[in-house]
Amino acid sequence: MPPHAYFLVSAVFHYLGPAFAVLLFVRVDVLGVAWLRIASAAVIFALWRRPWRIWGQLDRSTKQLLLAWGAVLAVMNCSFYLAIDRLPLGTVAAIEFLPVIVLAAVAARTPRNVLALVLAVVGVSLLTEVRLDVEPVGVVFAAANALLFALYIVLGHRVASSDKVQGIDGLALAMIIAAAVALPIGAVDAAPAFTDLVALAAAIGVGVSSSVIPYVCDQLAMARLARATYSLMVALLPATATVIGVVVLTQIPATIEILGVALVIAGVAVHHQRRETRPHTERTYAWQAE
């Protein structure tokens, strides 16, 4: 599969799981759902990859990278769930994208890519329509999640391009670390789910669709896409979130938001990249933004 296809799968599941999580909030508190998502994903990765076998073989810098990535995953997920409990899914997704545009802008060295960034930024601006006086706490959590998401991309690319650990094994280790970091944050709120089999099954489903499928696809895409290209393609996430919000949560967008979705997609379509001359086996990115 081309790396863009992995990203599209990730984009769908990135918000499909959280949309189901919003429906789960009536049974389990927000932070409890967040921890169950992380913990269930950590268990699946542990059974699948058994990543502890390679931990002792890693050097100190790689261990520090994975510890940092795991901590970011934990706090990012908690902030995200606190945000979607207060704001529409599409709005949170739009805010989540804004810092990421900076990553794409760093490598935008051609007029075509600058135009792509402009289109994406305008589209996200139309989608946002956030009023601080309506839900300021939700905006704060969404902004925190956005900054952490940008950091997740940076750290994720470092893991994906590392020659010390395979991307998915690194992700498995980071997810286990994230579950440990988030334990004191959400374990108490998650306790009621262990006596409610429906809620527990739903939480595991949220973990699979939110953390296992999209994060694995992220690693497969990151290993073959330049960071600037991946960052710009993240502009598709507000559009994806808007569609999923309509289908799952009945959050109907206004006309101006539909226009924003179209501009975001146009920005991704305009963006151009060229093939790297260095082979992929050298653990370098096979794609590099022009």
Contacts in CASP RR format, 6 or more apart in sequence:
PFRMAT RR
TARGET T0000
AUTHOR 0000-0000-0000
METHOD contacts of the structure
MODEL  1
MPPHAYFLVSAVFHYLGPAFAVLLFVRVDVLGVAWLRIASAAVIFALWRR
PWRIWGQLDRSTKQLLLAWGAVLAVMNCSFYLAIDRLPLGTVAAIEFLPV
IVLAAVAARTPRNVLALVLAVVGVSLLTEVRLDVEPVGVVFAAANALLFA
LYIVLGHRVASSDKVQGIDGLALAMIIAAAVALPIGAVDAAPAFTDLVAL
AAAIGVGVSSSVIPYVCDQLAMARLARATYSLMVALLPATATVIGVVVLT
QIPATIEILGVALVIAGVAVHHQRRETRPHTERTYAWQAE
1 220 0 8 1.000
3 220 0 8 1.000
3 221 0 8 1.000
3 223 0 8 1.000
3 224 0 8 1.000
3 225 0 8 1.000
3 287 0 8 1.000
4 221 0 8 1.000
4 225 0 8 1.000
4 233 0 8 1.000
6 217 0 8 1.000
6 218 0 8 1.000
6 220 0 8 1.000
6 221 0 8 1.000
7 217 0 8 1.000
7 218 0 8 1.000
7 221 0 8 1.000
7 225 0 8 1.000
7 230 0 8 1.000
7 233 0 8 1.000
7 236 0 8 1.000
8 236 0 8 1.000
9 213 0 8 1.000
9 214 0 8 1.000
9 217 0 8 1.000
10 213 0 8 1.000
10 214 0 8 1.000
10 215 0 8 1.000
10 217 0 8 1.000
10 218 0 8 1.000
10 221 0 8 1.000
11 214 0 8 1.000
11 236 0 8 1.000
11 237 0 8 1.000
11 240 0 8 1.000
12 240 0 8 1.000
12 244 0 8 1.000
13 209 0 8 1.000
13 210 0 8 1.000
13 213 0 8 1.000
13 214 0 8 1.000
13 217 0 8 1.000
14 210 0 8 1.000
14 214 0 8 1.000
14 237 0 8 1.000
14 240 0 8 1.000
14 241 0 8 1.000
15 89 0 8 1.000
15 90 0 8 1.000
15 93 0 8 1.000
15 237 0 8 1.000
15 240 0 8 1.000
15 241 0 8 1.000
15 244 0 8 1.000
15 245 0 8 1.000
16 209 0 8 1.000
16 210 0 8 1.000
16 244 0 8 1.000
16 248 0 8 1.000
17 205 0 8 1.000
17 206 0 8 1.000
17 207 0 8 1.000
17 209 0 8 1.000
17 210 0 8 1.000
18 80 0 8 1.000
18 81 0 8 1.000
18 84 0 8 1.000
18 89 0 8 1.000
18 206 0 8 1.000
18 210 0 8 1.000
19 89 0 8 1.000
19 244 0 8 1.000
19 245 0 8 1.000
19 248 0 8 1.000
19 249 0 8 1.000
20 202 0 8 1.000
20 205 0 8 1.000
20 206 0 8 1.000
20 209 0 8 1.000
20 248 0 8 1.000
21 33 0 8 1.000
21 37 0 8 1.000
21 81 0 8 1.000
21 84 0 8 1.000
21 206 0 8 1.000
21 210 0 8 1.000
22 84 0 8 1.000
22 85 0 8 1.000
22 89 0 8 1.000
22 249 0 8 1.000
23 248 0 8 1.000
23 249 0 8 1.000
24 33 0 8 1.000
24 199 0 8 1.000
24 202 0 8 1.000
24 203 0 8 1.000
24 206 0 8 1.000
25 33 0 8 1.000
25 85 0 8 1.000
27 192 0 8 1.000
27 193 0 8 1.000
27 196 0 8 1.000
27 198 0 8 1.000
27 199 0 8 1.000
27 202 0 8 1.000
28 36 0 8 1.000
28 189 0 8 1.000
28 190 0 8 1.000
28 192 0 8 1.000
28 193 0 8 1.000
28 196 0 8 1.000
28 199 0 8 1.000
28 203 0 8 1.000
29 189 0 8 1.000
29 190 0 8 1.000
29 192 0 8 1.000
30 81 0 8 1.000
30 82 0 8 1.000
30 85 0 8 1.000
30 189 0 8 1.000
31 78 0 8 1.000
31 81 0 8 1.000
31 82 0 8 1.000
31 185 0 8 1.000
31 186 0 8 1.000
31 189 0 8 1.000
31 190 0 8 1.000
32 186 0 8 1.000
32 187 0 8 1.000
32 188 0 8 1.000
32 189 0 8 1.000
32 190 0 8 1.000
32 193 0 8 1.000
33 81 0 8 1.000
33 189 0 8 1.000
33 190 0 8 1.000
33 203 0 8 1.000
33 206 0 8 1.000
34 77 0 8 1.000
34 78 0 8 1.000
34 80 0 8 1.000
34 81 0 8 1.000
34 82 0 8 1.000
34 182 0 8 1.000
34 185 0 8 1.000
34 186 0 8 1.000
35 78 0 8 1.000
35 179 0 8 1.000
35 182 0 8 1.000
35 183 0 8 1.000
35 185 0 8 1.000
35 186 0 8 1.000
35 187 0 8 1.000
35 189 0 8 1.000
35 190 0 8 1.000
36 190 0 8 1.000
36 193 0 8 1.000
36 200 0 8 1.000
36 203 0 8 1.000
36 204 0 8 1.000
36 206 0 8 1.000
36 207 0 8 1.000
37 77 0 8 1.000
37 81 0 8 1.000
37 203 0 8 1.000
37 206 0 8 1.000
37 207 0 8 1.000
37 210 0 8 1.000
37 211 0 8 1.000
38 73 0 8 1.000
38 74 0 8 1.000
38 77 0 8 1.000
38 175 0 8 1.000
38 178 0 8 1.000
38 179 0 8 1.000
38 182 0 8 1.000
38 207 0 8 1.000
38 211 0 8 1.000
39 179 0 8 1.000
39 182 0 8 1.000
39 183 0 8 1.000
39 190 0 8 1.000
40 203 0 8 1.000
40 204 0 8 1.000
40 205 0 8 1.000
40 206 0 8 1.000
40 207 0 8 1.000
40 208 0 8 1.000
40 211 0 8 1.000
41 175 0 8 1.000
41 179 0 8 1.000
41 207 0 8 1.000
41 208 0 8 1.000
41 210 0 8 1.000
41 211 0 8 1.000
41 212 0 8 1.000
41 215 0 8 1.000
42 172 0 8 1.000
42 175 0 8 1.000
42 176 0 8 1.000
42 178 0 8 1.000
42 179 0 8 1.000
44 208 0 8 1.000
44 212 0 8 1.000
45 51 0 8 1.000
45 171 0 8 1.000
45 172 0 8 1.000
45 175 0 8 1.000
45 176 0 8 1.000
45 212 0 8 1.000
46 52 0 8 1.000
46 172 0 8 1.000
46 176 0 8 1.000
48 172 0 8 1.000
49 168 0 8 1.000
49 169 0 8 1.000
49 172 0 8 1.000
51 169 0 8 1.000
51 170 0 8 1.000
51 172 0 8 1.000
51 173 0 8 1.000
51 176 0 8 1.000
52 173 0 8 1.000
54 165 0 8 1.000
54 169 0 8 1.000
54 173 0 8 1.000
55 63 0 8 1.000
55 173 0 8 1.000
58 66 0 8 1.000
58 164 0 8 1.000
58 165 0 8 1.000
59 164 0 8 1.000
62 162 0 8 1.000
62 164 0 8 1.000
62 165 0 8 1.000
65 155 0 8 1.000
65 158 0 8 1.000
65 159 0 8 1.000
65 162 0 8 1.000
66 159 0 8 1.000
66 165 0 8 1.000
66 170 0 8 1.000
66 173 0 8 1.000
66 174 0 8 1.000
66 177 0 8 1.000
67 177 0 8 1.000
68 155 0 8 1.000
69 152 0 8 1.000
69 155 0 8 1.000
69 156 0 8 1.000
69 159 0 8 1.000
69 170 0 8 1.000
69 174 0 8 1.000
69 177 0 8 1.000
70 174 0 8 1.000
70 175 0 8 1.000
70 177 0 8 1.000
70 178 0 8 1.000
70 181 0 8 1.000
71 177 0 8 1.000
71 178 0 8 1.000
71 181 0 8 1.000
72 148 0 8 1.000
72 151 0 8 1.000
72 152 0 8 1.000
72 155 0 8 1.000
73 152 0 8 1.000
73 174 0 8 1.000
73 175 0 8 1.000
73 177 0 8 1.000
73 178 0 8 1.000
74 177 0 8 1.000
74 178 0 8 1.000
74 179 0 8 1.000
74 181 0 8 1.000
74 182 0 8 1.000
74 185 0 8 1.000
75 144 0 8 1.000
75 148 0 8 1.000
75 181 0 8 1.000
75 182 0 8 1.000
76 145 0 8 1.000
76 148 0 8 1.000
76 149 0 8 1.000
76 151 0 8 1.000
76 152 0 8 1.000
77 178 0 8 1.000
77 182 0 8 1.000
77 211 0 8 1.000
78 182 0 8 1.000
78 185 0 8 1.000
78 186 0 8 1.000
79 141 0 8 1.000
79 142 0 8 1.000
79 144 0 8 1.000
79 145 0 8 1.000
79 148 0 8 1.000
80 92 0 8 1.000
80 96 0 8 1.000
80 141 0 8 1.000
80 142 0 8 1.000
80 145 0 8 1.000
82 138 0 8 1.000
82 141 0 8 1.000
83 92 0 8 1.000
83 95 0 8 1.000
83 138 0 8 1.000
83 141 0 8 1.000
83 142 0 8 1.000
83 145 0 8 1.000
84 92 0 8 1.000
86 135 0 8 1.000
86 137 0 8 1.000
86 138 0 8 1.000
86 141 0 8 1.000
87 130 0 8 1.000
87 135 0 8 1.000
87 138 0 8 1.000
87 139 0 8 1.000
87 142 0 8 1.000
88 245 0 8 1.000
88 249 0 8 1.000
88 251 0 8 1.000
89 241 0 8 1.000
89 242 0 8 1.000
89 244 0 8 1.000
89 245 0 8 1.000
89 249 0 8 1.000
89 251 0 8 1.000
90 127 0 8 1.000
90 238 0 8 1.000
90 241 0 8 1.000
90 242 0 8 1.000
90 245 0 8 1.000
90 251 0 8 1.000
91 127 0 8 1.000
91 128 0 8 1.000
91 129 0 8 1.000
91 130 0 8 1.000
91 142 0 8 1.000
92 142 0 8 1.000
92 145 0 8 1.000
92 241 0 8 1.000
93 127 0 8 1.000
93 237 0 8 1.000
93 238 0 8 1.000
93 240 0 8 1.000
93 241 0 8 1.000
93 242 0 8 1.000
94 124 0 8 1.000
94 127 0 8 1.000
94 128 0 8 1.000
94 130 0 8 1.000
94 238 0 8 1.000
94 241 0 8 1.000
95 128 0 8 1.000
95 130 0 8 1.000
95 139 0 8 1.000
95 142 0 8 1.000
95 143 0 8 1.000
95 145 0 8 1.000
95 146 0 8 1.000
96 142 0 8 1.000
96 145 0 8 1.000
96 146 0 8 1.000
96 149 0 8 1.000
96 237 0 8 1.000
96 238 0 8 1.000
97 120 0 8 1.000
97 124 0 8 1.000
97 146 0 8 1.000
97 234 0 8 1.000
97 235 0 8 1.000
97 237 0 8 1.000
97 238 0 8 1.000
98 124 0 8 1.000
98 146 0 8 1.000
99 146 0 8 1.000
99 147 0 8 1.000
99 149 0 8 1.000
99 150 0 8 1.000
100 146 0 8 1.000
100 149 0 8 1.000
100 150 0 8 1.000
100 153 0 8 1.000
100 231 0 8 1.000
100 234 0 8 1.000
100 235 0 8 1.000
101 117 0 8 1.000
101 120 0 8 1.000
101 121 0 8 1.000
101 124 0 8 1.000
101 231 0 8 1.000
101 232 0 8 1.000
101 235 0 8 1.000
102 150 0 8 1.000
103 150 0 8 1.000
103 153 0 8 1.000
103 154 0 8 1.000
103 227 0 8 1.000
103 228 0 8 1.000
103 231 0 8 1.000
104 113 0 8 1.000
104 117 0 8 1.000
104 120 0 8 1.000
104 228 0 8 1.000
104 229 0 8 1.000
104 231 0 8 1.000
104 232 0 8 1.000
104 289 0 8 1.000
105 117 0 8 1.000
106 228 0 8 1.000
107 113 0 8 1.000
107 226 0 8 1.000
107 227 0 8 1.000
107 228 0 8 1.000
107 289 0 8 1.000
108 114 0 8 1.000
108 116 0 8 1.000
108 117 0 8 1.000
108 228 0 8 1.000
108 289 0 8 1.000
109 289 0 8 1.000
109 290 0 8 1.000
110 272 0 8 1.000
110 290 0 8 1.000
112 270 0 8 1.000
112 271 0 8 1.000
112 272 0 8 1.000
112 290 0 8 1.000
113 228 0 8 1.000
113 232 0 8 1.000
113 270 0 8 1.000
113 271 0 8 1.000
113 272 0 8 1.000
113 289 0 8 1.000
113 290 0 8 1.000
115 267 0 8 1.000
115 270 0 8 1.000
116 232 0 8 1.000
116 267 0 8 1.000
116 268 0 8 1.000
116 270 0 8 1.000
116 271 0 8 1.000
116 272 0 8 1.000
117 232 0 8 1.000
117 267 0 8 1.000
119 263 0 8 1.000
119 264 0 8 1.000
119 266 0 8 1.000
119 267 0 8 1.000
119 270 0 8 1.000
120 232 0 8 1.000
120 235 0 8 1.000
120 263 0 8 1.000
120 264 0 8 1.000
120 267 0 8 1.000
120 268 0 8 1.000
122 260 0 8 1.000
122 263 0 8 1.000
123 238 0 8 1.000
123 259 0 8 1.000
123 260 0 8 1.000
123 261 0 8 1.000
123 262 0 8 1.000
123 263 0 8 1.000
123 264 0 8 1.000
124 235 0 8 1.000
124 238 0 8 1.000
124 260 0 8 1.000
124 264 0 8 1.000
126 256 0 8 1.000
126 257 0 8 1.000
126 259 0 8 1.000
126 260 0 8 1.000
126 263 0 8 1.000
127 238 0 8 1.000
127 239 0 8 1.000
127 242 0 8 1.000
127 253 0 8 1.000
127 257 0 8 1.000
127 260 0 8 1.000
127 261 0 8 1.000
127 264 0 8 1.000
129 254 0 8 1.000
129 256 0 8 1.000
129 257 0 8 1.000
130 139 0 8 1.000
130 142 0 8 1.000
132 139 0 8 1.000
153 222 0 8 1.000
153 227 0 8 1.000
153 230 0 8 1.000
153 231 0 8 1.000
153 234 0 8 1.000
154 227 0 8 1.000
156 218 0 8 1.000
156 219 0 8 1.000
156 222 0 8 1.000
157 222 0 8 1.000
157 227 0 8 1.000
157 230 0 8 1.000
159 165 0 8 1.000
159 167 0 8 1.000
159 170 0 8 1.000
159 171 0 8 1.000
159 174 0 8 1.000
159 219 0 8 1.000
160 167 0 8 1.000
160 219 0 8 1.000
160 222 0 8 1.000
160 223 0 8 1.000
161 222 0 8 1.000
161 223 0 8 1.000
161 283 0 8 1.000
161 284 0 8 1.000
161 285 0 8 1.000
162 283 0 8 1.000
163 283 0 8 1.000
165 173 0 8 1.000
167 219 0 8 1.000
167 223 0 8 1.000
168 216 0 8 1.000
168 219 0 8 1.000
171 215 0 8 1.000
171 216 0 8 1.000
171 219 0 8 1.000
175 211 0 8 1.000
175 215 0 8 1.000
190 203 0 8 1.000
192 199 0 8 1.000
193 199 0 8 1.000
193 200 0 8 1.000
193 203 0 8 1.000
194 200 0 8 1.000
221 230 0 8 1.000
222 230 0 8 1.000
223 285 0 8 1.000
224 280 0 8 1.000
224 285 0 8 1.000
224 286 0 8 1.000
224 287 0 8 1.000
225 233 0 8 1.000
225 285 0 8 1.000
225 287 0 8 1.000
226 273 0 8 1.000
226 285 0 8 1.000
226 287 0 8 1.000
226 288 0 8 1.000
226 289 0 8 1.000
227 285 0 8 1.000
228 289 0 8 1.000
229 271 0 8 1.000
229 273 0 8 1.000
229 287 0 8 1.000
229 289 0 8 1.000
232 267 0 8 1.000
232 268 0 8 1.000
232 271 0 8 1.000
232 289 0 8 1.000
233 268 0 8 1.000
233 271 0 8 1.000
235 264 0 8 1.000
235 267 0 8 1.000
235 268 0 8 1.000
236 264 0 8 1.000
236 265 0 8 1.000
236 268 0 8 1.000
238 261 0 8 1.000
238 264 0 8 1.000
239 260 0 8 1.000
239 261 0 8 1.000
239 264 0 8 1.000
239 265 0 8 1.000
242 251 0 8 1.000
242 253 0 8 1.000
242 257 0 8 1.000
242 261 0 8 1.000
243 261 0 8 1.000
245 251 0 8 1.000
246 252 0 8 1.000
246 253 0 8 1.000
253 261 0 8 1.000
271 289 0 8 1.000
272 290 0 8 1.000
273 287 0 8 1.000
273 288 0 8 1.000
273 289 0 8 1.000
273 290 0 8 1.000
274 287 0 8 1.000
274 288 0 8 1.000
274 290 0 8 1.000
275 286 0 8 1.000
275 287 0 8 1.000
275 288 0 8 1.000
276 284 0 8 1.000
276 285 0 8 1.000
276 286 0 8 1.000
276 287 0 8 1.000
276 288 0 8 1.000
278 284 0 8 1.000
280 286 0 8 1.000
END
